Amino acid sequence: MTKTNTNNKTEERKNRFTGQSIMLTKDESIIHDRIFINELGATIEDKEAGIDGTSKLWDKVRKDINYFRQHNAEAYMVLLD
């Protein structure tokens, strides 16, 4: 049986505004990508409803952002702050 080390930071992600990059684990990269997928979906739902902030997807965005605040503050500061 092969043991996988999930602490390996093998996935690069960049701040969409500054271009700064940081390496993430595979699991962190999935959470990071999910933030932006859900942000897009929430924005579309809000536009369709005609009211900002009504999409339930914003709760998922906040939950995933909080993950980085609690577990990888450096990545939060580089990518999401």
C-alpha positions in Angstrom: 0.0 0.0 0.0 1.3 3.4 -0.9 1.0 6.2 1.6 0.3 9.6 0.0 1.7 12.7 1.7 -1.0 15.3 1.6 1.3 18.0 3.0 3.2 18.3 -0.3 2.7 21.8 -1.7 2.7 21.0 -5.4 -0.1 23.2 -6.7 0.6 26.9 -7.6 -2.1 29.5 -7.4 -1.9 33.2 -8.2 -3.7 36.2 -6.9 -5.9 37.4 -9.7 -5.2 41.0 -9.0 -1.5 41.2 -7.9 -0.1 38.1 -9.7 1.6 37.0 -6.5 1.8 33.2 -6.2 2.0 30.6 -3.5 2.2 26.9 -3.4 -0.7 24.9 -2.0 -1.4 21.3 -1.2 -3.7 19.4 -3.5 -6.6 19.7 -1.0 -6.0 23.4 -0.5 -5.9 24.0 -4.3 -9.4 22.3 -4.5 -10.7 24.6 -1.8 -9.2 27.7 -3.4 -10.7 26.8 -6.8 -14.0 26.1 -5.2 -14.1 29.7 -3.8 -14.0 31.2 -7.3 -16.4 28.7 -8.8 -18.9 29.4 -6.1 -18.3 33.2 -6.3 -19.1 33.1 -10.0 -22.3 31.0 -9.3 -23.4 33.4 -6.5 -22.8 36.4 -8.7 -24.9 35.0 -11.5 -27.7 34.0 -9.0 -27.7 37.5 -7.5 -27.9 39.1 -10.9 -30.8 36.9 -11.9 -32.6 37.7 -8.6 -31.8 41.4 -9.0 -30.5 41.6 -5.4 -26.9 41.3 -4.3 -26.0 38.9 -1.6 -29.0 36.6 -1.8 -27.4 33.5 -3.2 -26.8 30.7 -0.7 -23.4 30.1 -2.5 -22.0 33.1 -0.6 -22.1 31.0 2.6 -19.9 28.4 0.8 -17.5 31.1 -0.4 -17.2 32.5 3.2 -16.7 29.0 4.6 -13.8 28.2 2.3 -12.2 31.6 2.8 -12.4 31.0 6.6 -10.6 27.7 6.0 -7.6 29.6 4.8 -7.8 32.1 7.6 -7.6 29.3 10.1 -5.3 26.8 8.4 -3.0 28.7 6.1 -2.9 32.4 6.9 0.0 32.9 4.5 -2.0 31.7 1.6 -5.0 33.7 2.7 -2.9 36.9 2.8 -1.3 36.2 -0.6 -4.4 35.0 -2.5 -7.5 36.2 -0.8 -6.9 39.3 1.3 
